[in-house]
Amino acid sequence: MTWKVEFDNRARKELRKLDQHTQKDILKWIRQTLATEENPRRTGSALKGRFKGLWRYRVGDLRLICQIQDSDIVILVVRIGHRRDIYK
C-alpha cells in the first residue's frame, strides 16, 4: 500500500525557503521512504504535549511534522524546519 503525501500551505512555504539541494533531499526521502511505507508510524515518532496526534520524521537536521489520516491513506505534512526551531 502506498500513502499519498500532501503539503499544508505553511509546509509548502517552509520547503520553498530551503536551498534547492535540501528541497531535493526532503522530496526524495518522502518518495522513497514515507510514501512507500506500509505503516508510516514505524519510521516516525509520536509527539506529545501540544503536538499530540502529530508525528515527527527526521531528515538529517530537519524535521517534518505530519498528521496521518488513516481513513484517506494520506500523510499531511504540516511543518518543515530545523530541529532547533520547529517546536517553537
N, C-alpha and C positions, 0 to 999 in steps of 0.2 A: 504494500500500500504506500502510495506517495502522498505527502502532505502538500497542500498549497500554502505558499508563504506570501503574505501580503504586508505592506508597509503602511503604517499610520502616517498622516501628513507630517507630523513632528519628526518621526523617524526618517522620513524621506529627506527632509531639510537637513537633519543632522548628518545623514550619509553624504549629501552633496557638499557639505562643508569640509569633509575629509579629503586628503590628497587622492589622486586617481589610483595610485598603487594600492593604497589601503582599501579604497572602494572595491577594487577588483578582488582583493583578498577576501573581503567580507562576503561579496556576492558568490565567489567560488566556494567558500565554506558553506554557505547556505544551500547552494545547489548540490554539492557533493555529500554533505553530512546531514543537514537538518531536513531537507525536502525528501530525502530517500530513506530516512529512518522509520522503522516500523513503529517504534514508541519514542517520540521526541523527549519524553521525560527521562530517558536513560542517559542522554548526553548533557542534560541541563541540571540546574539546581533550583529547588523551590525557594522562593523568597518569603520572608517573614515580616511582621510588623505592618507598616503602612503599605507595603508592596505585596501583601498576602494575596495569593491567587495568581501571581505572575511568576514567570520562570526566567532564569538568568542563564545565558550562554556565553562562554568565554572564547574570544578570538584574539589571542595574544594579550595585549594590554587593554583591549577594548571589550566592552560588554554589550550584549544585545538583551534587552528586557522585552519579553514576549508574553503574549496571552495565548494559551492553547484552547482552541474551540473544537472539542471532540465531535460535537454533533455535525459540524460542517467540514471536518477534516482540514482545518485552517490553523495556521500559526500566524498570529498578527504581531509584527514587530512594532513595539510601542516606542522604544527609545534605543539610541545607539550612542555610546560615548566612552570616554576613557574611564578606567576603573576608579580614579580618584574623584571624578566629577559626577558620575552617573546617578548616585544615590542621594544627591543634594536636592 
